[in-house]
């Protein structure tokens, strides 16, 4: 009998890639929820039983019935937007997450896997950063820390199995480039494809740990089958970092373009450096398989198709 999986944020970046992979596996029945505020309906693969809904709505509870696994990936995740509206940030990222936990509990789901974030390490000076090192600074990071505390109580109080995944800078096809301030990979590629000046916030010397979306999806699959992932938190990064300027240079070389960037004031609340200690995930046999150049070529090919079809 096929396991039933529910994905919140299924029209978004991580959710749509996970849904596509689960359907390709052929042994999962996949349902999805998304309010389409950030995700796109075109991202939802054929074969997903899709419902347009907001995770904060208690009326969604029937959608959780009969589900074996819930992947909670919906969130308000643009740091600048979260800084501008902490009330909505808390409402979606904390209130919405608790609503999902409660719906999963009432439905008797055997496991919940939810999106935590490497943003909880914003204030750290320990690199590579292990899962034990939490120093949130932004409203977004604090909202994720609060969600993790609720997960702890649901585990203890109700015996739920809940796994948290701290994503570093995930990139690849279907990344949300429509955000107020898009992720740098997509932002740089789109600007250079249009022969426009890319935008750098600050000096460009901030360093980020980038991990390709297929490698993250590999760990999602591990969460479905390996009980060693139960009730634990994992960093999902590459264990290597690059500066913003280095990324721009690499993308420029791959596209054969060199355009002087526009420099704008630094963004508040962001970490100077991210670098994942992925030893906990490696102990389970997981390791990133996609090197940066290969991942960038795939990201470029995707955005070139988007541009050819008039979406960029």
Secondary structure, DSSP 8 states (H G I E B T S, - for coil): --EEEEEETTTSHHHHHHHHHHHHHSSEEEEEEE-SSSS-GGGS-TT-EEEE--TT-GGGHHHHTT-SEEEE------HHHHHH-HHHHHIIIIIHHHHHHHHHHHHT-SEEEEEEEGGGGTT---SSB-TT-----SHHHHHHHHHHHHHHHHHHHH---EEEEEE-EEESTT--TTSSS--HHHHHHHHHHTT---EEETTS--EEEEEEHHHHHHHHHHHHH-GGGTT-EEEES-S-EEEHHHHHHHHHHHHT-----EEE---TT--SB--B--HHHHTTT------HHHHHHHHHHHHHHHHHTT--
